[in-house]
Amino acid sequence: MRYSQFGLTLYDRVRATPGFTLLVPHGCHEVYLLGMRGEILHHWTGLPLGPGNYAHLLANGNLLWAGRTAQGNLPDTGGKGGLLREYDWDGKVVWEHRDDNQHHDFRRLPNGNTVYIGWEAMTRENIARVKGGVPGKEKDGMIYGDYIREVDPSGKTVWEWHAQDLEIERYPLNMVGHREEFAHCNAVFPMPDGGVMLSFRKLSTIMIIDRASGKPRWEMRDDGWGQQHDCTLLDNGNILFFANGQDTGAPPHSRVLEIEPKTKQTVWEYKGDPPWTFFSPHISGAQRLASGNTLVCEGQWGRIFEVTPHREIVWEYINPFHGRMPTGTMSNWVFRAYRYAADSPQIAGRLGRVET
């Protein structure tokens, strides 16, 4: 769907969840914090690079952001980052870590360390074990796998996990996709018990890794998800994520799904009405708000909207900021968006009194 309206298009003041929405337009060098009317209340500008997908606020109110560097194993691949930076509220750099192979996601841990996803060349032996994908679609004969790396504030690696250590034959790639990557991790979510939840796009798989053993302790694959994004653990123990719906054989449409891990059953979902009116084949995400509503980012169209548990749209905003992509085209894509309550640690009175 192509939108001709931009900015705030719908706001139900009674049912929408008050707060401030963080927006990182793709291809731009700015990050914006929006009010409920779509007004810019705070911003970080003059960032040195286009975004390596997104940013989020830390509990101290600082911004953790990724920038897209030109170096690395897969410099032209979607999700490329490379430079992680923490900015204070006034835009001063207070922490930085560079890994040109970093991509997609990154999180600050309670102990002050940072965990992120990266790309590494697979061994020739492991490349031969990769099943699926379109033959000949490797990158110069190579396949790159994901690693998950935790670094301390000084940048020292304190823990690492490698996707190529999996039983590779059990995880065939999507049959119509390229073979330059094995798995294509696009989300890393630290679990309260120290485990790590991962989303593998090219496997349509969500997996929880045991930190001590490095083995999967829970996993679920459903090719009907169509190469999902943004898995998060909810307070009720369920998993929320964005099922993109790409290459499923069905009329293209996306869904937001809440899965109960023990039964692996869907207990809540959102889809368009009719379904094909809601579709982003890549990027995108969802956030469960304290009210029980869900903030959805339909990334390809720059559409951010809030729905109730009964799937009614109560707030909608279309990103008006268009940036130049690495391909040279202009877009208003948004990888993810987050809303923060006025009394949250991330905001904590920093914006003063704002009318909602």
C-alpha positions in Angstrom: 0.0 0.0 0.0 1.4 3.4 -0.9 0.4 6.3 1.4 -0.3 9.8 0.2 -0.8 11.2 3.7 2.1 11.6 6.1 2.4 12.4 9.8 -0.5 11.8 12.2 -3.5 10.4 10.5 -5.5 9.0 13.4 -5.6 9.6 17.2 -8.2 8.3 19.6 -7.3 10.2 22.8 -9.4 7.9 25.0 -8.1 4.5 23.9 -4.5 5.3 22.6 -1.7 4.8 25.1 0.0 8.1 26.1 3.7 8.4 25.6 6.5 9.3 23.3 7.4 7.4 20.1 11.0 7.0 19.0 11.4 7.2 15.2 14.6 6.5 13.2 13.9 7.2 9.5 16.0 4.9 7.2 18.6 6.7 5.2 18.5 9.8 7.5 21.0 11.2 10.0 18.4 12.1 12.6 16.4 10.4 15.4 13.1 11.9 16.5 11.0 11.6 19.7 7.4 12.3 18.8 4.4 13.3 20.9 1.0 11.8 20.5 0.1 14.4 17.9 3.1 13.6 15.8 5.0 16.7 16.9 8.8 16.5 17.4 9.6 17.0 21.0 13.2 16.0 21.0 15.8 15.0 18.4 19.4 13.8 17.9 20.7 15.3 14.7 24.0 15.4 12.7 24.6 11.7 13.3 27.7 10.7 11.3 26.2 7.8 9.3 22.9 6.6 8.0 21.3 4.3 10.6 22.3 0.7 10.9 18.6 0.1 11.1 17.4 1.7 14.4 18.0 3.1 17.9 16.4 2.8 21.3 16.4 4.6 24.6 18.3 3.2 27.6 17.0 3.3 31.2 19.3 6.3 31.8 17.6 8.3 29.0 20.6 7.9 26.6 20.2 6.8 23.0 21.8 3.6 21.8 22.2 3.9 18.1 23.8 2.0 15.2 25.4 3.6 12.1 26.0 1.9 8.8 29.7 1.7 7.9 31.1 1.0 4.4 33.3 -1.9 5.6 32.6 -5.5 6.6 31.9 -8.9 5.1 28.5 -8.0 3.6 28.7 -4.2 3.1 25.6 -4.1 0.8 23.3 -6.4 2.7 20.2 -5.3 4.4 20.6 -4.7 8.1 24.2 -3.6 7.9 25.5 -1.6 10.8 29.0 -1.4 12.1 29.2 1.5 14.5 27.4 1.3 17.9 27.2 4.6 19.8 25.5 5.8 23.0 24.5 9.4 23.0 23.3 11.4 26.1 20.2 13.4 26.0 22.1 16.4 24.6 23.8 14.5 21.8 27.2 13.9 23.4 28.9 10.6 22.6 29.4 8.7 25.9 30.3 5.2 24.5 31.3 3.8 21.2 32.1 0.3 19.8 33.0 -0.4 16.2 32.6 -3.9 14.6 32.1 -3.5 10.8 30.3 -6.9 10.7 27.7 -5.9 13.2 24.2 -6.0 11.8 20.5 -5.6 12.7 20.1 -5.7 16.4 21.9 -4.7 19.6 20.9 -4.5 23.3 22.3 -3.1 26.5 22.4 -5.7 29.3 21.6 -5.0 33.0 25.3 -5.5 33.8 26.3 -2.7 31.4 27.6 -4.9 28.7 26.2 -4.8 25.1 25.1 -7.8 23.0 24.8 -7.6 19.3 24.6 -9.7 16.0 27.5 -9.9 13.5 28.5 -11.7 10.3 31.4 -14.1 9.9 32.7 -16.3 7.1 31.6 -19.9 7.5 34.2 -22.7 7.1 34.3 -24.6 3.8 33.2 -27.7 5.6 30.1 -25.9 7.1 29.3 -24.2 3.8 28.9 -27.7 2.2 26.4 -28.6 4.9 24.0 -25.6 4.1 20.8 -26.8 2.5 18.2 -24.8 0.6 18.3 -21.5 -1.1 18.9 -20.9 -4.8 22.0 -22.8 -6.1 24.8 -20.5 -7.1 23.5 -17.5 -5.0 26.5 -17.6 -2.6 28.7 -14.5 -2.4 31.8 -15.3 -4.4 31.4 -18.9 -3.3 31.1 -18.0 0.3 28.3 -18.2 2.9 28.3 -16.0 5.9 26.8 -17.0 9.3 25.7 -15.0 12.3 27.5 -14.6 15.6 26.2 -13.2 18.8 28.8 -11.2 20.7 28.7 -9.6 24.2 31.2 -6.9 24.9 31.9 -5.1 28.1 32.1 -1.2 28.3 35.8 -1.4 27.2 34.9 -3.4 24.1 36.3 -6.7 25.3 34.4 -9.8 24.2 33.1 -11.7 27.2 30.8 -14.2 25.5 30.2 -15.3 21.9 27.9 -17.7 20.1 28.1 -18.9 16.4 25.2 -20.0 14.2 27.5 -22.3 12.3 27.9 -24.4 15.4 24.3 -25.5 15.0 23.4 -28.8 13.4 23.3 -27.0 10.1 21.5 -29.8 8.1 18.4 -29.4 10.4 17.9 -25.8 9.3 17.5 -25.5 5.5 17.2 -22.0 4.0 14.1 -20.7 2.5 14.0 -22.3 -1.0 13.7 -19.1 -3.0 16.3 -17.0 -1.1 19.9 -16.4 -1.9 22.7 -18.4 -0.2 25.1 -15.7 0.8 23.9 -16.0 4.4 23.1 -18.9 6.7 20.2 -18.0 9.0 20.2 -14.1 8.8 19.5 -13.3 12.4 17.5 -10.0 12.7 16.7 -9.9 16.4 18.6 -10.6 19.7 16.5 -10.4 22.9 18.3 -11.1 26.2 16.1 -13.3 28.5 15.8 -12.7 32.2 17.6 -15.9 33.0 20.6 -15.1 30.9 19.6 -17.0 27.8 19.3 -15.2 24.4 16.3 -15.3 22.1 17.0 -15.0 18.4 15.0 -14.5 15.2 16.4 -16.2 12.0 14.7 -14.7 9.0 15.9 -17.2 6.3 14.9 -20.1 8.5 11.5 -18.7 9.7 12.7 -19.8 13.1 12.7 -18.3 16.6 15.2 -19.9 19.0 16.3 -19.5 22.6 20.0 -20.3 23.2 21.2 -21.5 26.6 24.2 -19.2 27.4 26.2 -21.9 29.3 26.0 -24.7 26.8 25.4 -22.7 23.6 22.7 -25.2 22.7 19.1 -24.3 21.7 16.8 -24.9 24.6 13.6 -23.9 22.7 12.9 -23.3 19.0 10.0 -23.1 16.7 9.9 -22.9 12.9 6.9 -22.0 10.8 7.4 -21.2 7.1 4.0 -19.7 7.2 5.4 -16.8 9.2 7.2 -15.7 6.1 10.6 -14.7 7.5 9.7 -12.9 10.7 11.3 -10.0 12.7 11.5 -8.6 16.2 10.8 -11.3 18.7 10.3 -10.1 22.3 9.4 -11.8 25.6 6.2 -10.4 27.1 5.5 -10.1 30.9 3.1 -13.1 30.6 5.8 -15.3 29.3 4.6 -15.3 25.7 6.5 -14.3 22.6 5.5 -11.4 20.4 6.8 -10.9 16.9 6.1 -9.6 13.4 5.4 -12.3 10.8 6.3 -10.7 7.5 4.4 -13.1 5.3 7.0 -13.2 2.5 7.2 -16.2 0.1 4.5 -18.2 1.8 2.5 -19.1 -1.3 -0.5 -17.2 0.1 -1.7 -13.8 -1.0 0.9 -11.5 0.5 0.0 -10.2 4.0 1.7 -9.7 7.3 0.6 -10.5 10.9 1.6 -9.7 14.4 1.6 -12.9 16.4 1.7 -13.7 20.1 2.8 -17.3 20.7 2.5 -19.4 23.9 5.9 -21.1 24.1 4.9 -24.3 25.9 2.1 -25.2 23.5 3.5 -23.3 20.5 0.0 -22.0 19.9 -1.0 -18.6 18.6 -3.0 -16.9 21.4 -3.4 -13.5 19.7 -2.8 -12.1 16.2 -3.3 -8.9 14.3 -3.8 -8.8 10.5 -5.3 -6.4 8.1 -8.9 -6.3 7.0 -8.8 -7.5 4.3 -5.4 -9.2 5.0 -3.5 -7.7 2.1 -3.9 -4.2 3.3 -1.3 -4.8 5.9 2.0 -6.1 4.4 5.7 -5.4 4.9 7.8 -8.1 3.3 10.9 -7.1 5.4 12.0 -5.1 8.4 9.1 -4.2 10.8 8.2 -4.9 14.5 5.8 -4.8 17.3 5.8 -3.6 21.0 3.2 -4.6 23.6 2.4 -1.5 25.6 1.5 -1.3 29.3 -2.2 -0.7 28.4 -2.4 -4.0 26.6 -2.5 -2.3 23.3 0.2 -3.1 20.7 2.4 -0.6 18.7 3.0 -2.0 15.2 5.7 -0.8 12.8 4.8 -1.7 9.2 8.3 -0.9 8.1 8.3 -0.8 4.3 5.7 1.9 4.3 6.9 3.9 7.3 3.6 3.2 9.0 3.4 3.1 12.8 0.1 2.4 14.4 -1.4 1.2 17.7 -4.1 -1.4 18.0 -6.3 -2.6 20.9 -6.5 -6.2 22.0 -9.7 -6.3 19.9 -7.6 -5.2 16.9 -9.0 -1.7 16.6 -6.6 1.0 15.4 -6.5 3.9 17.8 -3.4 5.8 16.7 -1.6 6.0 13.3 1.4 7.9 12.0 3.1 7.7 8.6 6.8 8.6 8.6 7.1 11.8 6.5 11.0 11.8 6.5 12.4 10.3 3.3 16.1 9.3 3.3 18.4 8.0 0.6 19.1 4.3 0.7 22.5 2.7 -0.1 20.9 1.8 -3.5 20.3 5.5 -4.2 16.5 5.3 -4.0 14.5 7.4 -1.5 12.3 5.8 1.1 10.5 6.4 4.3 11.2 2.9 5.8 11.3 2.4 9.5 12.9 -0.7 10.9 11.3 -0.5 14.4 9.6 2.1 16.6 9.2 2.3 20.3 6.8 4.1 22.6 7.9 5.3 26.1 5.6 6.4 28.9 6.0 9.8 30.5 6.9 8.1 33.8 9.3 5.6 32.3 13.0 5.6 33.2 13.8 6.5 29.6 11.8 9.7 29.8 11.6 10.5 33.6 10.5 14.1 33.3 13.1 15.0 30.7 10.4 16.5 28.4 8.6 18.4 31.1 4.8 18.7 30.9 3.5 17.8 27.4 -0.1 18.0 26.4 -1.5 14.7 25.1 
